[in-house]
Amino acid sequence: MRGALTLSAVLVAVTTAFGQGDALWRAARDGNLTQVRAALPAGAQVDAKDPSGATALFLAAQSGHLDVVEFLASRGADLNIVAPVIVAGQPYRVSALAAAALGWHVDVARLLLARATPRPKYLVVHHELMPFSKEEFDSQRDWEVINTVLRTPEVEPITKAIVEREAAGTYRTHDGREYRLERG
């Protein structure tokens, strides 16, 4: 009988923790910092994964909620979490940083670039690729921050698929060379 009570207590604890995780994931996705703050002391684990494998930090980054990302980072959330995103009906596994950049959430991308590891090898600065340095990173404009992430090997399959699907045509460079891209 004692074993049955122990198993029952474990099931209640697991169900409660999952319920708290669900509240945390929903609050993070919605950007509700008050509910995110309440979910952790109520039993939610900061790096608990939802059924797709995303954590609260990933969901907040993907949705562009800087205050929630900052809070979760301050509570020790994994900044390098990788989870699925759907782009044009295709699933891809990307980091929270890439998810933020794909949504053009520049403030979140800046925060994650500054804190997450590994950092990209190169930064986009004035349309050029430069080796990563703190000085160059601090001077990047918003579009350069996003382009830095969109040029990483992790995101390349997504950007390539988008370009091939939506950017067919003839392009001319500043020096007069022409490139033709056929619809893939």
C-alpha positions in Angstrom: 0.0 0.0 0.0 2.9 2.4 0.8 4.3 1.9 -2.8 0.9 2.9 -4.2 0.8 6.1 -2.2 4.4 7.0 -3.3 3.5 6.4 -7.0 0.4 8.5 -6.6 2.3 11.3 -5.0 4.9 11.2 -7.8 2.1 11.4 -10.4 0.5 14.4 -8.7 3.9 16.2 -8.5 4.6 15.5 -12.2 1.1 16.6 -13.3 1.4 19.8 -11.2 4.9 20.6 -12.6 3.6 20.1 -16.1 0.7 22.4 -15.4 3.1 25.0 -14.1 5.3 24.5 -17.2 2.3 25.1 -19.4 1.5 28.3 -17.6 5.1 29.4 -17.9 5.2 28.6 -21.7 2.0 30.4 -22.4 3.0 33.5 -20.3 6.4 33.6 -22.0 4.9 33.3 -25.5 2.4 36.1 -24.6 5.0 38.3 -23.0 3.3 38.4 -19.7 6.2 39.0 -17.3 4.0 39.0 -14.2 2.8 35.5 -14.9 6.3 34.3 -15.8 7.5 35.7 -12.5 4.7 33.9 -10.7 5.2 30.5 -12.5 8.7 29.9 -11.3 8.1 30.0 -7.5 4.9 28.0 -8.1 7.0 25.1 -9.3 7.7 25.6 -13.0 11.3 24.8 -14.0 13.0 27.6 -15.9 14.3 25.2 -18.7 11.3 22.9 -18.8 10.5 22.0 -22.4 7.1 22.1 -24.0 5.9 19.2 -26.1 7.8 20.6 -29.2 11.0 21.0 -27.2 10.9 24.8 -26.7 11.6 26.4 -23.4 10.0 29.6 -22.0 13.1 31.6 -23.1 12.9 30.2 -26.6 9.2 31.1 -26.9 9.8 34.6 -25.5 12.7 35.2 -27.9 10.7 33.9 -30.9 7.9 36.3 -29.9 10.2 39.3 -29.2 9.5 39.7 -25.5 12.8 41.3 -24.4 11.7 41.8 -20.7 10.7 38.1 -20.4 14.0 37.0 -22.1 16.0 39.2 -19.7 14.1 37.9 -16.7 14.5 34.2 -17.7 18.2 34.8 -18.5 18.7 36.3 -15.0 17.2 33.1 -13.6 19.7 30.9 -15.3 17.7 29.9 -18.4 19.7 28.2 -21.2 20.4 31.0 -23.7 21.5 28.4 -26.4 18.3 26.4 -26.4 17.5 24.9 -29.8 13.9 24.1 -30.7 11.7 23.8 -33.8 10.3 26.7 -35.9 8.0 26.4 -38.9 8.9 28.6 -41.9 6.8 28.3 -45.0 5.3 25.0 -43.8 8.8 23.4 -43.2 10.1 22.6 -39.8 13.6 23.7 -38.8 15.6 23.4 -35.6 17.2 26.7 -34.6 18.5 28.5 -31.5 16.6 31.1 -29.6 18.9 33.7 -31.2 17.9 32.6 -34.7 14.2 32.5 -33.8 14.5 36.1 -32.6 16.3 37.2 -35.8 13.8 35.4 -38.1 11.1 37.4 -36.4 13.2 40.7 -36.7 13.2 41.1 -32.9 16.5 43.1 -32.9 16.6 43.9 -29.1 16.2 40.2 -28.2 18.8 39.3 -30.8 21.2 41.9 -29.4 20.8 40.5 -25.9 21.3 36.9 -27.0 24.3 37.8 -29.2 25.9 39.6 -26.3 25.3 36.8 -23.8 25.0 33.5 -25.6 27.8 31.2 -26.8 29.1 30.4 -29.2 29.0 33.7 -31.0 29.0 34.0 -34.7 32.5 34.1 -36.2 31.6 37.2 -38.3 29.5 40.3 -38.0 27.8 42.2 -40.8 29.2 45.8 -40.6 28.6 48.2 -43.5 27.6 45.4 -45.8 30.9 43.6 -45.1 31.7 40.5 -43.0 34.1 41.4 -40.2 35.5 39.1 -37.5 33.5 39.2 -34.3 34.7 41.8 -31.9 33.0 43.6 -29.0 33.7 47.0 -30.6 32.2 46.1 -33.9 29.2 44.4 -32.2 28.5 47.5 -30.1 28.5 49.7 -33.2 26.2 47.5 -35.3 23.0 49.0 -36.6 19.7 47.1 -36.2 19.7 45.6 -39.7 23.3 44.5 -39.3 22.5 42.6 -36.1 19.7 40.7 -37.9 21.8 40.1 -41.0 24.7 38.8 -38.8 22.4 36.1 -37.5 20.6 35.4 -40.9 24.1 34.7 -42.4 25.0 32.0 -39.9 25.2 28.4 -41.1 22.3 27.5 -38.8 19.9 29.8 -40.6 21.2 29.4 -44.1 18.9 26.6 -45.1 15.9 28.7 -44.1 17.0 31.9 -45.9 18.1 29.9 -49.0 14.6 28.3 -49.2 12.9 31.7 -48.8 15.1 33.3 -51.5 14.6 30.4 -53.9 10.9 30.4 -53.4 10.2 34.2 -53.5 13.1 36.0 -55.2 13.2 34.6 -58.7 14.5 37.2 -61.2 17.5 39.0 -62.6 19.7 40.9 -60.2 22.5 43.4 -61.0 25.3 44.1 -58.6 26.9 47.6 -58.1 29.7 46.7 -60.5 27.3 45.7 -63.3 27.4 41.9 -63.1 24.0 40.2 -63.5 22.7 37.1 -61.7 19.6 35.2 -62.6 17.7 33.2 -60.0 15.2 30.7 -61.3 12.2 29.7 -59.1 13.3 26.4 -57.5 
